[in-house]
Every structure is written in structure tokens, then in C-alpha cells.
Amino acid sequence: VWAKSIPLCSPVQAEATAILWAAQLAISETWTNILIEGDAKLCFDALSSTPSSANWSIMNIIDNIKSLTPSFVSCTFLWVRRLCNIPAHTAAKLALLIFPFVLVQTICLYP
């Protein structure tokens, strides 16, 4: 589990940035097959559809994420219901104990 504080932004921007960060970490770990899942439906819908349907505030982040996908043999983005995303939410709650007054991104990566 990785956690870091980020500049103040909207929740959808924070979620999109977390997906970008996960892809960047996977590249730095030299993983070739990845599955990124999360409960931010707007972000995952934008990743699986045409750019014009994305929320304008995350379009650049989505484009940056998509530009990283050729770095992988297999790269899949999967939206899951919040109930299925409990490890990430638990990690976020723990990170807030460390950074109580800032927006915190957490991601869980499983090699």
C-alpha cells in the first residue's frame, strides 16, 4: 500500500490522479501485466470510452494515463463497486491518521 498527500483538488481529480500514480508505480516496478481497479466510476468510464465523454476536469489526467498503457503487455482498467474496494478505503483511513489535514491518495498494488 502506498499513500501520499496531494494538492487540494476535487474528488474526481484525486481519483484520476491516483490511477495515474498506480500506472506510474507499475512502470517503475517493471510490471508488464496490470489490472487497475477502483470505485471512481467517472474515471473508469472515461478510461474505457472516447475522450469527449470524460469529465472536462480530468481529461488531461485520463490522457496521461492512456499514454502509459503501451508500456504494458496487458493493461486493464476495471470499475468495482465501493463494497469491493474495502482495502483501499481502509488504507485511506489509516493514512488520514498520519496526514489528518490534507487530501490523501492511497493505492493498493498486488504483484
C-alpha positions, 0 to 999 in steps of 0.5 A: 500500500502506498499513500501520499498527500496531494494538492487540494483538488476535487474528488474526481481529480484525486481519483484520476490522479491516483490511477495515474500514480498506480500506472506510474508505480507499475512502470517503475516496478517493471510490471508488464501485466496490470489490472487497475481497479477502483470505485471512481466510476467517472474515471473508469468510464472515461478510461474505457470510452472516447475522450469527449465523454470524460469529465472536462476536469480530468481529461488531461489526467485520463490522457496521461494515463492512456499514454502509459498503457503501451508500456504494458503487455496487458493493461486493464482498467476495471470499475468495482463497486465501493463494497469491493474496494474495502482495502483501499478505503481502509488504507485511506483511513489509516493514512488520514491518521498520519496526514489528518489535514490534507487530501490523501491518495492511497493505492493498493498494488498486488504483484 
